[in-house]
């Protein structure tokens, strides 16, 4: 099963990704679709923890700098995890993030040794013209006693948006590969602040497509990407009508 599935994945149509501002995907002769994370960031409130963090910053500029640094850290960890699973050695001494990076990688290594995932795909981009969004999941793997699963690596804390993100990934995957449906959805949280015990948090999430449908609909409404009705004719030429001098307001 795994071998045939990997062969299907290798033969999928090439996906074009636009990351100029927000992430959008398309395939040849098919329309652009926003990523599921783009939709969620547009629609959902980030929560009281984020609002508190933002309010405690000296300025919005400094908050943006800290946010971008955290995103860069997260990208470095994601890339290292992918390299690790591809069999490449990871030298944490070279990381500019120091022990924080190494603690996260120790957590990931512990997870791999404990769970023993059989990798099907890494950083797998998904697009289907019949689905209103697109996305890239971190890991697709066969997990012992769990079946085919999607695992998303996180360097932050669990958030309710993650259940919707993973739901989106499953919906895309199941549409692309209906004979190989996803059985499990998981967030893998890699902390860089533990003190004595390496303990990655591996959290299972439910599949809630009915909620995601409302979120996607709200995003379409907010972005005005919906059919317009009862719209009058639109003028394209404009010129002031001639008036008498007495009518001019000086």
C-alpha angles and dihedrals in degrees: 000000000000093000094051092045092052089051091053091049092052090053098050120121117273114263122217114214126199113200099164093117111341126003119270129167137201142162127219112293092005129102127259116266126196117239117254089244090054090054094047093048089052098048109030129074110235092228139244094293091059093043090052092048091049092048092052093055118104090233142351090250092057090046090054091049091052091046091052092048090052090049090050090050090050092050091051091052092047091051092048091051091051091048090048092053090048089058099255119140116246117215106200091185087074094055117107088210093068122195093354089066093044093050090053091050091048087054091050093048090051091051092051092049094047100041099033097206119199102222119228101167140353127207089357116186116211132197133164123173091223093057119079094221142033135210152168120240122203102223136009110188144155107245122200111260090355104071129211108356143174116226122192117198115222130186092189133060127288113282132185090239089067092070089057093045092053091044088056092051092051092048091052094045094047090050091051096041109023091165091057104044123181114255102184138036120199142174115211109204115199113194124200097195106064115128112201111350125062102219119157115199111235109188126186119216133200125241110246109172093158091062093044090053090061092047092051090048092051090050090054090051093048093049091044089237094143136096114283117221136186091021116158126224114291119227120222101179124065131182134156111250116239114266137186117261089241089061094055116107109222 
